[in-house]
């Protein structure tokens, strides 16, 4: 049992060593392993840890409401890798070579994060991008939450609307 447990869990990711990382309230990331059980792995300050993506022996974490992105190393050491300029980072996906895609809100932007800078790849009428999935070719699929669309963004930055759902939200 973790005495510093989460009141709310927003995201989880399985790591290559078989442990599980869970992000939640008060900027905390917990890590579970069969050997050690639950431990607080990192504290990223206030706010919420809304998204996690595996990165080698660590993770990349997206937060809200300040839209910051951190790298958490295997030992729990943290480094801020980007300030997005958006409020929320709902999803993260690797674009390879230390570059990341970030699904953000509240302005429905898909960002590319590289070398401490963020650039807008796709700016839509969605309020938020709430889901993100790598396409296996260096691009991503992103789902929005007010228009209910799935967008495909290729590695070269070109994009298209792939699906327009009758529902308002593409959560996963």
N, C-alpha and C positions, 0 to 999 in steps of 0.2 A: 504494500500500500504506500502511495506517495503522499506525504504530508502536505506538499505543495501542489496538489492535484489541480487539474483544469476544471473550471466551472462550465466551460464551453469548448468543444473541439471543432475547429473549422476544417481541418485537412489532415491527411495522413499519407505517408509514403513508405514503401518497403525499401530498405537499403540493401546493398549487395552482400553485406555480412549476415543478412537474415534478420536484423533488428528492424524495429518499426519506429518511425518518428511521427509525432502527432503535434500539430500546432494549434494554439488556442488563445484564450484570453490573457490579458495582462502581459502580452508579449512573450509568452513562454512556449518553449518547445520541449516536450518530454520524449524520452527514448526508452523503448522496451527491448530487452533481450531475454532469452530464456535463462541465461546464466545470472544476470543481474536484476531482472525484473524492471520496474519503472524507476527512472531517474530523471531529474530535471537536467536537460542537456544544455539549454541556452536560455538566457533572458534578454529579450531584445527591446526592453523598455516598455512603455505603456502601449495601449492599443491592442490590436488583434493580429495574430499570425494567420493569414487567410489562405496561403498557398505554400506548398513545399514541392520541390523537385530534387530527386537524387542527383548528386554531383560527386563522383568518385566515392571517397569514404565519408563525405559530408552531404550537405543539402544546400540548396538556395531557397530562401524564405521570402515571401512577399507579405507586406503588412498593410494595415489601414488603421487609422484614417489619414496617415501622413504619406502613404504611397512609397515607402522605403523598401529596398531589396537588400538582403544580407546574404553572405556566405557563412555557413556554420561548418567549421572543420570537425574532423573526427573527435578531437578532444574537447569540443564545445567552444573553441575560440571563434569569435565573430568579427566579420569585416563588412562594412557597408559597401556594396558594389554599385548602387545606383539610387538616385533620388528621381522618381519618375515625373514629378509635377502633377500627378493625379492623386486622387484620394485613396483608392483601393487597388491592390494587386491581387486579383482573384485567381489567376492561373499563371504558371511558369512552364516553359518548355525550352530545352536546349536547342540552340541553333548551331552548335558545334564551336570548337576552338574558343571557349570562354565567353561566347556570345549567347544571349538569352532572349526569348520572346516573353513579353509580359502582357497578359490580358488585364485591362484596367477599367476603372469606372471613376467617376460618374459621367464621363463624356464619351464612352464607347470607343476607346482607342486601343489599338494593338501596337505595342512598342517593341523596338529592338534595343537591347541593352548591350553595349560593348565599350570596353575601356573606360568605365565610369560615366558614360554618356548615354542618354536615351534619345531615340529618334522615332518619330511616328511613321509606322508602316501603313496603317489603315485607320482612318477616322470616319466613323459611321454615325447613323442616327440612333444606334443602340444607346441605352443609358450606361450599360456595363457590358463588357465581355466577361462572362462568368465560367466559361469552360475553354480548355485549350488542349489540343492533342497533336503531337508531332506526326507528320505524314510519312516519316521514314526516308525522306529525300531532302531534308534540310528546311522544309517549310512546315506549316501548321494548319490545322483546322480550328476555327474559333467560333464559339456560340455566344449569341447575344441574349439580353434579357428584356428588351422592350419591343423589339420587332420580330423576335423568334426566328432569326436567320442563322444559318451556318455559312461561314466564309472560309474560303480556301486561300491561303497566302503562300505563294511559292518562295523558294530560297532567294530568287532574284528580286523579290518585293512585289511582283505582280499579284493581283488578287481578283477574286470573283465571288459572287454570291452563289453558293452551291445548292442551298436548299432554303426555302421560305416556308416555315411551318405555320399551321393555323393557330398554334399556341404562341404566347408571347415570350416564352423563355426556353433556351436550349441550355440546360444545366449540365448535361453530361453526354 
